[in-house]
Structures are given as C-alpha cells and as structure tokens.
Amino acid sequence: GNSLRDFTEGSALLCEGHWLGSLENTALPDMKEGAGVLPYPQLYASDKRYITATSNTANVGAVLLTAKDEAFISTVIQALNRETASRLIPKYYRDALKLRYDADPYTAGMIRILHDNIGGSFMLAYGNQAIDGSGNPVGTVSESFLSLLLCLLMLVGGVAELVACGTGDTAETTSTGGETNSEPEVTAEEDPFKNVDYKGREFRVLTSTNIASAGMGNSNYLIEGEKDAASSMVNDAVFERNAVVEKKIGVQLKFTQLDVDYNGVFSKIRTYVANNLDEYDLVINDLFPFANLSIEGNFRNILAPEFTGFDFEDKTYWYKEYMDDLRLQNGYEYILAGDFFIDVLRSSHLLLFNKEMYRDHYRRDPGEVFEWVLNYEWT
C-alpha cells in the first residue's frame, strides 16, 4: 500500500499494519541501513513490559473432546514445540524474513521481544461472530452470552486473571543493550524424551491450509512442510524437525489438510465431537472459530492432569501468557500456542522503523531508539 511505499521512499519514519510473517514477502528496497523492527510502545512507562498483539486469524492448536490418549498427545506436541524452537525458528528468522537479521546489533533483540511478549486478547477471540454468505452469524457468542459469561466469572474470581495486564503468571521479559541475541532459549535440560518410544504409532494432525484473512499466506508450510517445493533452509528445517521428533519418540506424523473457511471449521469440529469420532490427536486452525468452539465444549482442557507430557513452565517455546489470556476460568485452558504453532508468531504485530530517515532528519544514531525499547522507555 501507499504507507509502505512512503516508508521505503523515505517519507515516513514508522510504518504500521504489518505482521512478522508479512516480512516474508515484503520487499524493502533501496534502504541503505535496512528497515528496523520495533514492538508497539508501552502504554505507560511503569509497565516494564511490551505486549505483542496478534490476529484472531492466527492458527492455534486444540485437542478434540473425543481424543483418547492424553499422555501420548501431550508428549508429541511438547516434542514438536521443543524441536521447533531449536531447529526451525532461528532459520525462519534469518532466511524467511526480508530483513538484515544479523546486520545490526538490535534486529535480533527486537524480534526476541516480539516473540517473548505474545499475548492473547480475550475479547478479540470470543467477542466476534463469523457471518455466512446470507449474513447470518455462524459463531456461538452473543453479547448477552458474553455478559452472562463475565458475570459468572466474576463470581468465581476469574475476571482478575482475564483483564490483568502485566500481572499474569509468566515471568517478565528483560533485555539489555549488550544482549540482543534472539535465539530461542532451549536450556540444557536432561532430555525429557530419552525413555519414550511409541514404536511407530501414528500422530494424526488435522492442519489448516486455508488462506488467512491477515494476508500473509497460510502457515502449513512451516507445520507439514512443502514436499514439492525447492530445497531451502526453512523448508529443509521443517522436514528435519518432523523427522527428528519421529525418530526421537518413535512416532509417525500423519497430516490431513483442511481447506475450509470459518463455516467449515465450525461444521467439521462439531461433527467430529457429536459423532464421537476419534480421528485426530491435534487440530490446528484459526483462533476465532476455535475460541467459540471451546465455549461449546468441543475441546479438552489441556491443564487436566492426564496430559502428563505438557510442561509449560519456564519454556519460552510455549506462549503461555497468550494461552493464559484466553482462559475461561482458572485451571481451564483449551487453546495451544507455541513455536510449533508458528502462525501465532507470524501474526505478531510490529512497527517498521526507517533508520536511515531517522539519522538524516534528527542527525542522531537510530540505535538510541532501540535502546529506548530495551530500557523500557519506548512509550
């Protein structure tokens, strides 16, 4: 659009309306210093944290109510998230995004801030309805329902968790000017899967191939991989990740593609559950229909003790704050978000920063703007 043209031609210092994933296909030509990436500013200087907003078309995960083996399902998903963080995410940043990722001391750190501060929006997820071709709502949430839901949550003390901003369960993300490395922190923990062997058992994934309205293309190429695509660092990393998980815990990943719009997602999921069909261990699709479907009771509570393979604590490859923001009540969460569900990361909102224009206009080093971000002075 014109805003991007004005930005690249030096007529605009900042450019909004972009997602991280849109930088896979956004050309930023003739910028000597390259474009910088910034999070959206804090609302108050006292916040000491940033919030990365995402689209309600972001593809998230869920476990159908009809799923049978909680330990198996949670273990495989945990392994996929862990291996994505170490094998795919670094290559995605360097090779998929049209940024000079390693060209300055700040870009990697800014992307890390975006990644580590992904938050969900309860009202964005649950407060809208899809409309079919005849103008009729196909979602399940009305204003009166939301009002009733919020009143009930007040009675059980859930609203404090839903509306908290900066007081959640996750640790605060901090950065310093000299530490801008954005590589995922997969700690040198003892291999949690060393004694796991499912002896070739199939792990069945229903994955979306529908093009999201966010306008940056579908993320299945980072989930399943593109078999017919030319070799690339990113595509090869996807297949490597999947192969490593299959070998490490003895599973076979079986992907089934689903290319339908909101209406089709509602219909498919309801049909599986209503007919007690145990056909998939994991389903991946847009947040909006999944949030509404979770209210109807179509998904399993991923915090249930039977899901012994999940370990959400202090694991940066899980977007736990995002998941917590979408909870309906303490102890009940239905939406999975993390590095394997990379569409959430790709849907992260950001600002583009014209470093060259800043230097020419203000006669100052654009690095000071990044320092403001790192010192929580970006308000």
Residue pairs with C-beta under 8 A, 6 or more apart in sequence:
1 17
3 12
3 15
3 16
3 17
4 15
4 26
6 12
6 15
7 14
7 15
7 35
7 352
7 354
8 28
8 29
8 30
8 31
10 354
10 356
10 357
10 360
12 354
12 357
13 353
13 354
13 357
13 358
13 361
14 38
14 351
14 352
14 353
14 354
15 351
15 352
15 354
16 349
16 351
16 352
18 26
18 349
18 350
18 351
18 352
19 55
19 214
19 216
19 346
19 347
19 348
19 349
19 350
20 97
20 111
20 114
20 345
20 346
20 347
20 348
20 350
21 214
21 216
21 217
21 219
21 343
21 345
21 346
21 347
21 348
22 214
22 215
22 216
23 37
23 97
23 98
23 99
24 96
24 97
24 98
24 216
24 217
24 346
25 98
25 216
25 217
26 98
27 98
28 34
28 35
28 98
28 99
28 352
31 354
31 355
31 356
32 356
33 104
33 355
33 356
33 359
33 366
34 99
34 100
34 103
34 104
34 107
34 355
35 99
35 352
35 353
35 354
35 355
36 104
36 106
36 107
36 110
36 352
36 353
36 354
36 355
36 366
36 369
36 370
37 99
37 107
37 110
37 111
37 114
37 350
37 351
37 352
37 353
38 110
38 350
38 351
38 352
38 353
38 369
38 370
38 373
38 378
39 50
39 52
39 110
39 113
39 114
39 117
39 350
39 351
39 373
39 378
40 50
40 51
40 52
40 53
40 349
40 350
40 351
41 50
41 378
41 379
42 48
42 49
42 50
42 376
42 378
42 379
43 379
44 379
45 376
45 377
45 379
47 165
47 166
47 376
48 166
48 172
48 376
49 117
49 166
49 172
49 173
49 376
50 113
50 117
50 173
50 373
50 378
51 117
51 119
51 165
52 113
52 114
52 115
52 117
52 118
52 119
52 348
52 349
52 350
53 119
53 121
53 348
53 349
54 118
54 119
54 120
54 287
54 322
54 344
54 347
54 348
54 349
55 212
55 213
55 214
55 287
55 347
55 349
56 121
56 124
56 125
56 128
56 286
56 287
56 288
56 291
57 212
57 213
57 214
57 286
57 287
57 288
57 347
58 212
58 214
58 286
58 287
58 337
58 343
58 344
58 346
58 347
59 208
59 212
59 218
59 219
59 284
59 285
59 286
59 287
59 341
59 343
59 344
60 284
60 285
60 286
60 287
60 290
60 335
60 336
60 337
60 341
60 343
60 344
61 77
61 282
61 283
61 284
61 335
61 336
61 337
61 340
61 341
62 282
62 283
62 290
62 293
62 294
62 299
62 300
62 334
62 335
62 336
63 70
63 73
63 281
63 282
63 283
63 299
63 300
63 302
63 307
63 336
64 269
64 272
64 273
64 278
64 280
64 283
64 298
64 299
64 300
65 273
65 297
65 298
65 299
65 300
66 272
66 273
66 276
66 277
66 278
67 73
67 278
67 280
67 281
67 300
68 278
69 281
70 300
70 304
70 306
70 307
70 308
71 306
71 307
71 308
71 309
72 198
72 201
72 203
72 281
72 309
73 203
73 281
73 282
73 307
73 309
74 302
74 307
74 308
74 309
74 310
75 193
75 196
75 249
75 308
75 309
76 198
76 203
76 245
76 249
76 251
76 281
76 282
76 309
77 282
77 309
77 310
77 336
77 340
78 192
78 309
78 310
78 311
79 193
79 245
79 248
79 249
80 241
80 242
80 245
80 340
81 315
81 317
81 318
81 338
81 339
81 340
82 186
82 192
82 315
82 317
83 241
83 244
83 245
83 248
84 241
84 317
84 338
84 339
84 340
84 342
85 184
85 186
85 316
85 317
85 339
86 184
86 186
87 237
87 240
87 241
87 244
88 222
88 234
88 237
88 238
88 241
88 339
88 342
89 184
89 317
89 339
89 342
89 345
90 183
90 184
91 233
91 234
91 237
92 222
92 234
92 237
92 342
93 101
93 108
93 111
93 182
94 101
94 102
94 233
95 232
95 233
95 234
96 234
99 107
100 107
101 107
101 108
101 111
102 108
104 367
105 180
105 367
106 180
106 367
106 370
107 180
108 180
108 181
108 182
108 183
109 175
109 179
109 180
109 181
109 182
109 370
109 374
110 180
110 370
110 373
111 182
112 175
112 180
112 181
112 182
113 173
113 175
113 373
114 345
114 348
114 350
115 182
115 184
115 316
115 345
115 348
116 173
116 316
117 173
117 321
118 319
118 321
118 322
118 337
118 344
118 345
118 348
119 321
119 322
119 325
120 287
120 321
120 322
120 323
120 324
120 325
120 326
120 335
120 337
121 325
122 162
122 163
122 325
122 326
125 287
125 288
125 291
125 326
125 335
126 141
126 146
126 149
126 291
126 292
126 295
127 141
127 146
128 139
128 141
128 288
129 137
129 138
129 139
129 141
129 142
129 292
130 137
130 138
130 139
130 262
130 263
130 266
130 288
130 289
131 137
131 138
132 138
132 263
138 262
138 263
138 266
139 262
139 266
139 288
139 289
139 292
140 292
140 293
140 295
140 296
141 292
141 295
149 295
149 328
150 159
153 159
153 162
153 328
153 329
156 329
156 330
157 330
158 327
158 328
158 329
158 330
161 168
161 324
161 327
161 330
162 325
162 327
168 321
168 324
168 325
169 320
169 321
169 324
170 320
170 321
170 324
171 314
175 374
176 374
177 370
177 371
177 374
177 375
180 374
184 316
184 317
184 339
185 316
186 317
192 311
193 248
193 249
196 248
196 249
196 250
197 249
197 250
198 249
198 250
198 251
199 250
200 250
200 251
200 252
201 250
201 251
201 252
202 251
202 252
202 253
202 254
203 251
203 252
203 253
203 254
203 281
203 282
204 254
204 256
204 279
204 280
204 281
204 282
205 223
205 224
205 253
205 254
205 255
205 256
205 280
205 281
205 282
205 283
205 284
206 256
206 258
206 279
206 280
206 282
206 283
206 284
206 285
207 220
207 223
207 224
207 255
207 256
207 257
207 258
207 284
208 218
208 220
208 257
208 258
208 259
208 265
208 284
208 285
208 286
209 218
209 220
209 257
209 258
209 259
210 218
210 258
210 259
210 260
210 261
210 285
210 286
211 217
211 218
212 218
212 286
212 343
212 347
214 347
216 346
216 347
218 343
219 342
219 343
219 346
220 257
221 229
221 235
221 238
222 234
222 238
222 342
222 343
222 346
223 238
223 255
223 284
223 340
223 342
224 238
224 242
224 255
224 257
225 235
225 238
225 239
225 242
226 235
226 238
229 235
242 253
245 251
245 253
246 252
246 253
256 280
258 264
258 265
258 268
258 285
260 267
260 268
262 286
262 288
262 289
265 285
265 286
265 289
265 290
265 293
266 289
266 292
266 293
269 283
269 289
269 293
269 298
270 293
270 296
270 298
271 277
272 279
272 280
273 297
273 298
282 336
284 341
287 326
287 335
290 299
290 334
290 335
291 326
291 335
293 299
294 328
294 334
294 335
295 328
299 334
300 307
300 334
301 331
301 332
301 333
301 334
302 310
302 333
302 334
302 336
303 331
303 332
303 333
312 318
312 320
312 323
313 320
317 338
317 339
317 340
318 337
318 338
318 339
319 337
319 338
319 341
319 344
322 337
322 344
323 333
323 335
323 336
323 337
324 333
326 333
326 334
326 335
327 333
328 334
337 344
338 344
339 345
353 366
353 369
355 366
356 366
358 364
358 366
358 369
359 365
359 366
369 378
371 377
372 378
